[in-house]
Amino acid sequence: MHDEIVSVSDVSLTYRIVHGASSSIKESALNFIQRRISTTDFTALNDVSFTLNRGETLAVIGRNGAGKSTLLKVLARVLPPTKGRVIVRGSVAPMIELAAGFNPELTGTENAVLYSAILGRDVKRVRARLETIADWAGVADHMDTPIRTFSSGMVARLAFAVATDEIPDLLLVDEVLSVGDAEFREKSGLRMRELMAQDTGVVLVTHDLETVRKMATRALWLERGKARAFGDVEEVVDAYVADQKN
């Protein structure tokens, strides 16, 4: 088995932003003719490189807009990089946008099955495991009601329970641990440690530096799309905190 589960080499991602566009086709055409439409390029990621081995947790830290969530979407193959190479070996369980894959009009049960299918799971196995999944998430009494009646914390717990019920090769987590109460954070942290013991690699985006110190084995500090620091957790976090004070 290859120990290295993620390899990111010189990855950049650039968006083209259109100025002067309108929801009206007629107005947009007029703006184009009169040269009132212009474009600028925004670089969300700029030559980012790192590796992640099985059983490791990489914490990605940085200010808002640093490119953290964009990086997760690149790893999840939601966004293709403009430049560079991304290699992910094995199955991926992305928990990037909790609302993604959930239909507010469907019940908790229906959404759990749908989300499992999106993750490429065996639906029959998931149906057999629904009671266990719902119990872990603490939503057993609500599984027959529409998701729109769930709180954001309930949705987070259900999504996390489904995503981690089977052991993925790579788990991508974006601020999920900040949603919900202390009990959920403790349970989800324990579940992530169990997955790491089973050789799951984890990439965790969070602003909670205490969680980073407790959970991560390595850290990546992004600033304006660039890797400012990568490596030892304490060194990277201490450098980030010192920079915040300046």
C-alpha positions as CSV (number, residue, x, y, z in Angstrom):
1,M,0.0,0.0,0.0
2,H,1.3,3.4,-0.9
3,D,1.8,5.5,2.2
4,E,1.4,8.8,0.4
5,I,-2.3,9.4,-0.2
6,V,-2.2,13.0,-1.4
7,S,0.4,14.7,-3.5
8,V,-0.1,18.4,-4.5
9,S,2.6,19.8,-6.8
10,D,2.8,23.5,-7.8
11,V,-1.0,23.9,-7.9
12,S,-2.6,27.2,-8.9
13,L,-6.2,28.1,-9.5
14,T,-7.2,31.3,-11.2
15,Y,-10.8,32.7,-11.6
16,R,-11.8,35.1,-14.3
17,I,-14.0,37.8,-12.8
18,V,-16.3,39.6,-15.3
19,H,-17.1,43.3,-14.5
20,G,-20.1,45.0,-16.1
21,A,-22.2,41.9,-16.7
22,S,-25.9,42.0,-16.2
23,S,-28.7,39.4,-15.7
24,S,-30.3,41.0,-18.7
25,I,-29.1,39.6,-22.0
26,K,-29.9,42.9,-23.8
27,E,-28.1,45.0,-21.2
28,S,-25.0,42.6,-21.2
29,A,-24.9,42.8,-25.0
30,L,-25.1,46.6,-24.9
31,N,-22.3,46.7,-22.3
32,F,-20.2,44.5,-24.5
33,I,-20.7,46.6,-27.6
34,Q,-19.9,49.8,-25.6
35,R,-16.9,48.1,-24.1
36,R,-18.3,48.5,-20.6
37,I,-17.5,44.8,-19.8
38,S,-14.0,44.0,-18.5
39,T,-12.4,41.0,-16.9
40,T,-9.7,40.6,-14.2
41,D,-8.1,37.4,-13.0
42,F,-8.2,36.4,-9.3
43,T,-5.6,33.8,-8.1
44,A,-7.2,31.7,-5.4
45,L,-4.3,29.3,-5.1
46,N,-0.7,30.1,-6.1
47,D,1.9,27.3,-6.5
48,V,0.8,25.3,-3.5
49,S,2.7,22.1,-2.8
50,F,2.4,19.5,0.0
51,T,2.0,15.8,0.7
52,L,-0.1,13.8,3.1
53,N,0.4,10.2,4.2
54,R,-2.2,7.7,5.4
55,G,-3.2,8.1,9.0
56,E,-2.1,11.7,9.1
57,T,-4.2,14.8,9.7
58,L,-3.3,18.0,7.9
59,A,-4.8,21.2,9.3
60,V,-5.1,24.1,6.9
61,I,-5.2,27.4,8.6
62,G,-5.2,31.1,7.5
63,R,-7.4,34.1,7.4
64,N,-10.8,34.3,5.5
65,G,-10.2,34.3,1.8
66,A,-6.8,32.7,2.1
67,G,-7.8,29.8,-0.2
68,K,-8.5,27.1,2.4
69,S,-11.9,26.0,1.2
70,T,-10.8,26.3,-2.5
71,L,-8.0,23.8,-1.7
72,L,-10.4,21.3,-0.3
73,K,-12.6,21.6,-3.5
74,V,-9.5,20.9,-5.6
75,L,-8.8,17.8,-3.5
76,A,-12.4,16.7,-3.9
77,R,-12.1,17.2,-7.6
78,V,-14.9,19.8,-7.6
79,L,-12.6,22.4,-9.0
80,P,-9.8,21.5,-11.5
81,P,-6.6,23.4,-10.9
82,T,-5.4,25.9,-13.5
83,K,-1.8,24.7,-13.2
84,G,0.0,21.9,-11.4
85,R,-0.8,18.3,-10.4
86,V,-3.0,16.8,-7.8
87,I,-2.9,13.1,-7.0
88,V,-5.3,11.5,-4.5
89,R,-5.1,7.8,-4.0
90,G,-8.3,6.0,-3.0
91,S,-11.8,7.0,-1.9
92,V,-12.7,10.5,-0.8
93,A,-15.4,11.6,1.7
94,P,-15.8,15.4,1.3
95,M,-17.5,17.4,4.0
96,I,-17.0,20.8,2.4
97,E,-20.5,22.4,2.1
98,L,-22.9,20.6,4.5
99,A,-25.9,21.7,2.4
100,A,-24.5,20.1,-0.7
101,G,-26.1,16.8,-1.5
102,F,-29.0,17.5,0.9
103,N,-32.5,18.3,-0.3
104,P,-34.4,20.3,2.3
105,E,-37.7,18.8,1.2
106,L,-36.5,15.2,1.7
107,T,-36.5,13.4,5.1
108,G,-33.4,12.7,7.1
109,T,-33.6,9.1,6.0
110,E,-33.9,10.0,2.3
111,N,-31.1,12.5,2.5
112,A,-28.8,10.0,4.3
113,V,-29.3,7.5,1.5
114,L,-28.9,10.2,-1.2
115,Y,-25.7,11.5,0.4
116,S,-24.3,8.0,0.6
117,A,-25.0,7.4,-3.1
118,I,-23.2,10.7,-3.9
119,L,-20.2,9.4,-1.9
120,G,-20.3,6.2,-4.0
121,R,-21.4,4.0,-1.1
122,D,-23.4,0.7,-1.2
123,V,-27.0,2.0,-0.6
124,K,-28.2,-1.4,0.7
125,R,-25.5,-1.4,3.4
126,V,-26.4,2.2,4.3
127,R,-30.1,1.4,4.6
128,A,-29.1,-1.5,7.0
129,R,-27.0,1.0,9.0
130,L,-29.4,3.9,9.2
131,E,-30.4,3.3,12.8
132,T,-26.8,3.2,13.9
133,I,-26.0,6.3,11.8
134,A,-29.0,8.2,13.2
135,D,-28.2,7.2,16.8
136,W,-24.6,8.4,16.5
137,A,-25.8,11.7,15.1
138,G,-28.4,12.1,17.8
139,V,-31.2,12.6,15.2
140,A,-33.0,9.3,15.5
141,D,-36.3,10.9,16.4
142,H,-36.2,13.2,13.4
143,M,-35.2,11.0,10.5
144,D,-38.8,10.9,9.1
145,T,-39.1,14.7,9.0
146,P,-37.8,17.0,6.2
147,I,-34.2,18.3,6.6
148,R,-35.5,21.9,6.4
149,T,-36.8,21.3,10.0
150,F,-33.2,20.4,11.2
151,S,-30.9,22.8,12.8
152,S,-27.5,23.4,11.2
153,G,-25.9,21.4,14.0
154,M,-28.3,18.4,13.3
155,V,-27.4,18.5,9.6
156,A,-23.7,18.6,10.4
157,R,-24.0,15.6,12.7
158,L,-26.0,13.6,10.2
159,A,-23.6,14.4,7.3
160,F,-20.6,13.6,9.5
161,A,-22.1,10.3,10.6
162,V,-22.9,9.2,7.0
163,A,-19.5,10.3,5.7
164,T,-17.6,8.5,8.4
165,D,-19.7,5.4,8.8
166,E,-17.5,3.6,6.2
167,I,-13.7,4.1,6.3
168,P,-12.6,6.5,3.5
169,D,-9.1,6.8,2.3
170,L,-9.3,10.6,2.6
171,L,-11.7,12.7,4.7
172,L,-12.0,16.4,3.8
173,V,-13.5,18.5,6.6
174,D,-14.3,22.2,6.3
175,E,-15.2,23.9,9.6
176,V,-17.6,21.0,10.5
177,L,-16.2,20.7,14.0
178,S,-17.2,24.3,14.7
179,V,-20.8,23.5,14.2
180,G,-22.8,22.0,17.1
181,D,-22.1,21.7,20.7
182,A,-19.1,20.5,22.8
183,E,-20.4,16.9,22.9
184,F,-20.5,16.7,19.0
185,R,-17.0,18.2,18.8
186,E,-15.7,15.6,21.2
187,K,-17.5,12.7,19.4
188,S,-16.4,13.8,16.0
189,G,-12.8,14.3,17.2
190,L,-12.9,10.8,18.6
191,R,-14.3,9.4,15.3
192,M,-11.5,11.2,13.3
193,R,-8.9,9.6,15.6
194,E,-10.5,6.2,15.0
195,L,-10.3,6.8,11.3
196,M,-6.7,7.9,11.5
197,A,-5.9,4.6,13.4
198,Q,-7.4,2.9,10.3
199,D,-5.0,4.8,8.0
200,T,-7.5,7.4,6.8
201,G,-5.9,10.7,5.8
202,V,-7.7,13.8,7.0
203,V,-7.5,17.4,5.7
204,L,-9.1,19.7,8.2
205,V,-9.9,23.4,7.6
206,T,-10.6,25.3,10.8
207,H,-10.1,28.6,12.6
208,D,-9.9,26.8,16.0
209,L,-6.2,26.6,16.7
210,E,-6.8,24.5,19.8
211,T,-8.4,21.9,17.6
212,V,-5.4,22.1,15.3
213,R,-3.0,21.5,18.1
214,K,-5.0,18.5,19.4
215,M,-5.9,16.8,16.1
216,A,-3.3,17.6,13.5
217,T,0.0,15.9,12.8
218,R,1.0,18.6,10.3
219,A,-0.2,22.1,9.4
220,L,-0.4,24.2,6.2
221,W,-0.7,28.0,6.6
222,L,-2.2,29.6,3.5
223,E,-2.1,33.4,2.9
224,R,-3.6,35.0,-0.2
225,G,-3.5,31.6,-1.9
226,K,0.2,30.9,-1.2
227,A,1.7,28.4,1.2
228,R,3.3,30.6,3.9
229,A,4.4,27.6,6.0
230,F,4.1,23.8,6.0
231,G,5.3,21.2,8.5
232,D,5.4,20.9,12.3
233,V,2.1,21.8,13.9
234,E,3.4,23.8,16.8
235,E,5.9,25.8,14.6
236,V,3.3,26.6,12.0
237,V,0.6,27.6,14.5
238,D,3.0,29.7,16.6
239,A,4.2,31.5,13.4
240,Y,0.6,32.2,12.4
241,V,-0.4,33.5,15.8
242,A,2.7,35.8,15.9
243,D,1.8,37.1,12.5
244,Q,-1.8,37.8,13.6
245,K,-0.5,40.0,16.4
246,N,1.6,42.2,14.0
